[in-house]
């Protein structure tokens, strides 16, 4: 009974049900917002990874004084006019 897991017609039925439930107008908006969220997540993960490798000191100061962290730069979003 469950030998033929997902056949092409199963996927077609699932796609039709999704289109009927959400409507053809909402699906492109949902895909666009999902893509935007994935881009943000990817950039944040990369920034965290870069932050972790940048904070490891290459050489400790000879006098034992703690090293000062690099200043963080805050950039405005593209298209933002207010500063």
Backbone torsions as a table, in degrees:
resi	resn	phi	psi	omega
1	UNK	NA	-44.5	-179.4
2	UNK	-101.6	19.8	-177.7
3	UNK	-68.7	-35.5	-176.5
4	UNK	-101.5	61.6	-178.4
5	UNK	-20.2	-96.5	-179.0
6	UNK	-112.2	114.1	175.3
7	UNK	-98.1	164.1	-177.9
8	UNK	-56.1	-35.7	-178.8
9	UNK	-71.9	-25.1	173.8
10	UNK	-64.2	-45.3	179.2
11	UNK	-64.3	-35.6	177.5
12	UNK	-64.2	-42.2	178.8
13	UNK	-65.6	-41.9	178.2
14	UNK	-62.2	-42.8	179.2
15	UNK	-63.3	-40.6	178.7
16	UNK	-65.1	-42.2	179.4
17	UNK	-63.7	-41.0	179.2
18	UNK	-64.7	-42.3	179.1
19	UNK	-64.6	-40.1	179.5
20	UNK	-67.8	-40.9	-178.3
21	UNK	-69.3	-46.5	-173.5
22	UNK	-96.1	-20.3	-179.2
23	UNK	84.3	152.9	-175.8
24	UNK	-74.9	-17.7	179.6
25	UNK	-80.0	-33.9	-175.5
26	UNK	-81.3	-26.1	-175.6
27	UNK	-64.0	-46.1	177.6
28	UNK	-63.3	-36.8	177.8
29	UNK	-64.1	-42.0	179.8
30	UNK	-65.6	-41.4	179.0
31	UNK	-65.9	-39.2	178.9
32	UNK	-64.3	-45.6	-179.5
33	UNK	-68.5	-33.8	176.6
34	UNK	-65.5	-43.1	178.0
35	UNK	-63.2	-40.5	178.7
36	UNK	-64.4	-42.7	178.8
37	UNK	-63.7	-39.3	179.1
38	UNK	-66.4	-38.6	177.4
39	UNK	-63.7	-42.7	179.0
40	UNK	-63.9	-45.3	179.4
41	UNK	-60.7	-43.2	-179.6
42	UNK	-64.1	-43.4	-179.0
43	UNK	-67.8	-38.4	178.4
44	UNK	-66.7	-40.4	178.5
45	UNK	-64.1	-40.4	178.2
46	UNK	-65.1	-41.4	179.8
47	UNK	-64.5	-40.3	178.6
48	UNK	-65.4	-39.3	179.3
49	UNK	-65.7	-44.4	178.0
50	UNK	-65.0	-37.4	178.3
51	UNK	-62.5	-41.4	-178.8
52	UNK	-66.0	-38.4	-179.7
53	UNK	-79.7	-28.2	-178.7
54	UNK	-76.1	-25.3	-175.9
55	UNK	-84.2	-12.7	177.1
56	UNK	-75.9	120.4	-176.6
57	UNK	-69.6	136.3	179.5
58	UNK	-74.2	-42.6	178.6
59	UNK	-142.9	134.3	179.9
60	UNK	-76.5	145.7	177.2
61	UNK	-62.1	145.8	-175.8
62	UNK	-70.4	-31.8	-176.3
63	UNK	-84.7	-2.3	177.9
64	UNK	84.9	4.5	178.8
65	UNK	-74.4	142.4	179.6
66	UNK	-67.2	142.3	179.4
67	UNK	-75.3	142.8	179.0
68	UNK	-82.3	135.5	178.1
69	UNK	-71.5	151.0	179.1
70	UNK	-68.8	142.3	179.0
71	UNK	-66.9	141.9	179.2
72	UNK	-87.1	139.9	-179.9
73	UNK	-103.5	126.8	178.4
74	UNK	-104.5	121.5	-178.9
75	UNK	-109.0	148.4	178.0
76	UNK	-80.0	158.9	-180.0
77	UNK	-71.6	151.1	178.2
78	UNK	-61.2	133.1	178.8
79	UNK	89.4	-4.7	-179.5
80	UNK	-80.4	129.8	-176.4
81	UNK	-97.4	-27.5	179.9
82	UNK	-76.1	143.7	179.8
83	UNK	-118.2	NA	NA
